[in-house]
Amino acid sequence: MDTSYHAARHPDSSGGFTLVEMIGVLSVVALLASLLLPRILETYSLAQVTATGVAINTMKSATLTYYERNGRFGNADGQALSSVNDPAVLDWGTQVLLRGGFIERPFRVPLGVSAIVRLRAVSPSSTAATTTNAAYNLD
C-alpha cells in the first residue's frame, strides 16, 4: 500500500481556510467597500440632480411651445382660463401639457415626493415679460 500521499498531510487538516486568512480577506473586502461606497452614493445623487434638471427643462420647453402656439397660458384648447380654481390652473402640467401632447408623461422629479406645474396669477397691468417683473419667468 502506498502511504506517501497520506504521510504528506497533517491528520487533522480539513483543507479549509484558517481564521487568519478569513480575517485578511474580510478586511480587504471591507476596505474596498469603504472606498467605493461613497463614490457610488455620490454618483447616484448627481444622477438624481441631473434627472431633475432635465425634467424641469423639459417642462420649460413644453411651456414655451404652448405659449408660442397659443399666445397665452390657457387651457388645453388654448382658450383663456376662467377661474383660478380651474383644474388647468391647479395642475397645468397634467391638465394642459400632457393632455395637449406637449409632454409624453406626467411631470416627475427624482428629488421630490411630488411635483406639479401650477399657473400663478399676475397683475394684469404687468403681464408683459420684462427684466423688472416675473410675469413669464420660467426659471
C-alpha positions in Angstrom: 0.0 0.0 0.0 1.3 3.4 -1.0 1.3 5.8 2.1 3.2 8.7 0.5 0.0 10.8 0.0 -1.3 10.3 3.5 2.0 11.0 5.1 2.3 14.4 3.4 -0.9 15.7 5.0 -1.5 16.5 8.6 -4.0 14.1 10.1 -6.2 17.0 11.5 -6.2 19.1 8.3 -9.6 19.6 6.6 -8.3 21.6 3.7 -10.3 24.8 4.7 -9.2 28.4 5.3 -7.6 29.4 8.6 -9.1 32.1 10.8 -6.3 34.5 9.9 -6.8 34.0 6.2 -10.5 34.7 6.6 -9.9 37.9 8.6 -7.4 39.1 6.0 -9.9 38.6 3.1 -12.7 40.2 5.0 -10.6 43.2 5.9 -9.6 43.7 2.3 -13.3 43.5 1.2 -14.3 46.0 3.9 -11.5 48.4 2.8 -12.6 48.2 -0.8 -16.3 48.7 0.2 -15.4 51.8 2.4 -13.6 53.3 -0.6 -16.2 52.6 -3.2 -19.5 53.2 -1.4 -19.1 57.0 -1.1 -18.4 57.2 -4.8 -21.4 55.1 -5.7 -23.7 57.2 -3.5 -22.2 60.4 -4.9 -22.8 59.2 -8.5 -26.4 58.3 -7.6 -27.0 61.7 -6.1 -25.6 63.5 -9.1 -27.8 61.4 -11.4 -30.8 62.5 -9.4 -29.9 66.2 -9.7 -29.2 65.8 -13.4 -32.5 64.0 -14.0 -34.4 66.7 -12.0 -32.8 69.4 -14.2 -33.7 67.6 -17.3 -37.3 67.2 -16.2 -37.5 70.9 -15.3 -36.0 71.9 -18.7 -38.5 69.6 -20.5 -41.4 71.3 -18.7 -39.9 74.7 -19.5 -39.6 73.8 -23.2 -43.1 72.4 -23.3 -44.4 75.6 -21.7 -42.7 77.8 -24.2 -44.0 75.7 -27.1 -47.5 76.0 -25.7 -47.2 79.8 -25.4 -45.7 80.0 -28.9 -48.7 78.1 -30.4 -51.5 79.9 -28.4 -50.1 83.3 -27.5 -51.1 82.9 -23.9 -51.2 80.5 -21.0 -54.6 78.9 -21.0 -56.4 75.6 -21.1 -55.8 72.5 -23.3 -57.7 74.2 -26.1 -55.7 77.4 -25.9 -58.5 79.4 -24.5 -58.2 81.8 -21.6 -58.8 80.3 -18.2 -62.0 81.4 -16.5 -61.1 80.8 -12.8 -58.1 80.4 -10.5 -59.8 77.2 -9.3 -59.9 75.7 -12.8 -58.2 72.3 -12.8 -55.9 73.5 -15.6 -54.6 76.2 -13.2 -54.0 73.9 -10.3 -52.2 71.2 -12.3 -51.3 72.8 -15.6 -48.7 70.2 -16.4 -51.1 67.3 -16.4 -54.3 69.0 -17.4 -52.8 71.0 -20.3 -49.3 70.0 -21.3 -49.9 66.2 -21.0 -53.4 66.2 -22.5 -52.3 68.6 -25.3 -49.4 66.4 -26.3 -46.7 68.9 -25.2 -45.1 66.3 -22.9 -45.1 62.5 -23.1 -45.7 61.6 -19.4 -46.6 63.4 -16.2 -44.1 65.6 -14.6 -42.0 63.8 -12.0 -38.7 64.6 -10.3 -36.4 62.2 -8.5 -35.5 64.7 -5.8 -39.1 65.2 -4.5 -42.1 63.3 -3.4 -44.4 65.1 -5.8 -44.2 67.8 -8.4 -46.8 69.8 -10.2 -46.8 72.7 -12.6 -49.2 75.3 -11.4 -50.1 78.6 -13.1 -49.8 81.7 -10.9 -51.9 84.8 -11.3 -50.0 88.0 -12.0 -51.2 91.6 -12.2 -53.0 92.3 -15.5 -51.1 95.6 -15.8 -47.7 94.0 -15.7 -48.1 90.8 -17.7 -45.6 91.8 -20.3 -42.4 90.0 -19.7 -39.7 92.4 -18.8 -36.5 92.4 -16.8 -38.2 94.0 -13.9 -41.2 91.7 -13.4 -41.6 88.0 -13.2 -44.7 87.6 -15.4 -43.2 84.9 -17.5 -40.2 83.9 -15.5 -39.8 80.2 -16.2 -36.6 79.9 -14.2 
